Amino acid sequence: MIKIPKVILRIETSVGYGRGLLLGITKYAHLHGPWAFYSEPGEEQTTLPRLDNWGASGIIARVADAKKTKQFIEVKLPVIFVPLKEKIPGFANIIDDCATEGKMAAEHLLDRGFRNFAYCGFSDMHWSRGRRGSFCRRIAEAGFEAYCYDRPRARVLRSYAKEQVLLVGWLKSLPIPVGLMTCDDEHGRHVIEACKVAGLHVPEQVAIIGVDNDDLVCALSQPLLSSIAVNTERAGYEAAELLDELMTGKKVQNHDVIVQPLHIVTRQSTDILAIEDREVANAVRFIRQRAKEPIQVTDVVNAAALSRRPLEKRFRKVLNRSILDEIRRIRVAQAVRMLVDTNLSISQIASALGYPTVKHIARSFRHEMGMTLLAYRKMYGQK
């Protein structure tokens, strides 16, 4: 008789990040199982010590830090951790590619013409520190400075009402307009509410982007929150694959499972161009509105109130790139989303975006992304 692996899951279902991991885990189990799961509703789950008779085979668990791992280690089962504050040494961890996430957010706001920047997050969370560091480095590379806000260390100040007062004061101190990254979507929603109290308009005065693309949180925000989509489902699948190897006794080295960022979902909170040069702003808007059409530089020039040479000169001064660079960058971004979010073939994607041949889209994609379309899909697409 085949023994069915029994897996304890301690991952929250209240946020999109946790649900994405669970979807990936269950997808692997359905394809390679069956597996039996034990999980409890709610954030605080306390019955693990009473599961000895259940005959568990492995564990995937969200933990705050190394101090909270004792009960999982004592049962001597294969375990993969989803750390909240710090990575757990000596074990496999599910962690984010924070360096890429911070860079993506910075470039998204730079692309919209902002010259003032800010980051809002938690200094006691490793993923927030990682995103902040990468965001600030990319902003510094562009020649600007990012103002940073960290959650107060004193617990008495961490209630929503008390921290909102601090957030409002900090937001009022920022130079306007400002492009702001928050450590995650939930915090992005809080910052949007604090902007309302501060009398600041989103996105006209404060453009805000979060991380995780939690559909519910982003939809509850008013205006709707832009966010970086991350591939938690794939990470969950890979974590289950690793746990399966550990449960069957394979000698595999513990390694981190990386949650990869995919693309930016632009909603109202950053749907603005903070470009003072009206002709350049209009030209960029024209390119974005026709991102799925095979537009040329001459099309942009014809839509602008300037001839080609002065428009090119002002493009480079304001955005530090040419008109052709902007066309290619925006159209490749459309291809990225279709590679990740759809099962369309490369030829179908090329046709949908108006490229005459696959060769044309392949050339543009490699120039912009540094890899082929198939390599990108293999690395970031769904399992």
Stockholm file with secondary structure:
# STOCKHOLM 1.0

chainA/1-383         MIKIPKVILRIETSVGYGRGLLLGITKYAHLHGPWAFYSEPGEEQTTLPRLDNWGASGIIARVADAKKTKQFIEVKLPVIFVPLKEKIPGFANIIDDCATEGKMAAEHLLDRGFRNFAYCGFSDMHWSRGRRGSFCRRIAEAGFEAYCYDRPRARVLRSYAKEQVLLVGWLKSLPIPVGLMTCDDEHGRHVIEACKVAGLHVPEQVAIIGVDNDDLVCALSQPLLSSIAVNTERAGYEAAELLDELMTGKKVQNHDVIVQPLHIVTRQSTDILAIEDREVANAVRFIRQRAKEPIQVTDVVNAAALSRRPLEKRFRKVLNRSILDEIRRIRVAQAVRMLVDTNLSISQIASALGYPTVKHIARSFRHEMGMTLLAYRKMYGQK
#=GR chainA/1-383 SS CCCCCEEEEECCSSSHHHHHHHHHHHHHHHHHCCCEEECCSSSCCCCGGGGGGGTCCEEEEEESSGGGCHHHHHTTCCEEEEESSSCCTTSEEEEECHHHHHHHHHHHHHHTTCCCEEEEECTTCHHHHHHHHHHHHHHHHTTCCEEEEECCSSGGGCSHHHHHHHHHHHHHHSCSSEEEEESSHHHHHHHHHHHHHHTCCTTTTEEEEEEECCHHHHHHSSSCCEEEEECHHHHHHHHHHHHHHHHTTCCCCCCCEEECEEEEECCGGGCCCCCSCHHHHHHHHHHHHTTTSCCCHHHHHHHSSSCHHHHHHHHHHHHSSCHHHHHHHHHHHHHHHHHHHCCCCHHHHHHHTTCSSHHHHHHHHHHHHSSCHHHHHHHHSCC
#=GC SS_cons         CCCCCEEEEECCSSSHHHHHHHHHHHHHHHHHCCCEEECCSSSCCCCGGGGGGGTCCEEEEEESSGGGCHHHHHTTCCEEEEESSSCCTTSEEEEECHHHHHHHHHHHHHHTTCCCEEEEECTTCHHHHHHHHHHHHHHHHTTCCEEEEECCSSGGGCSHHHHHHHHHHHHHHSCSSEEEEESSHHHHHHHHHHHHHHTCCTTTTEEEEEEECCHHHHHHSSSCCEEEEECHHHHHHHHHHHHHHHHTTCCCCCCCEEECEEEEECCGGGCCCCCSCHHHHHHHHHHHHTTTSCCCHHHHHHHSSSCHHHHHHHHHHHHSSCHHHHHHHHHHHHHHHHHHHCCCCHHHHHHHTTCSSHHHHHHHHHHHHSSCHHHHHHHHSCC
//
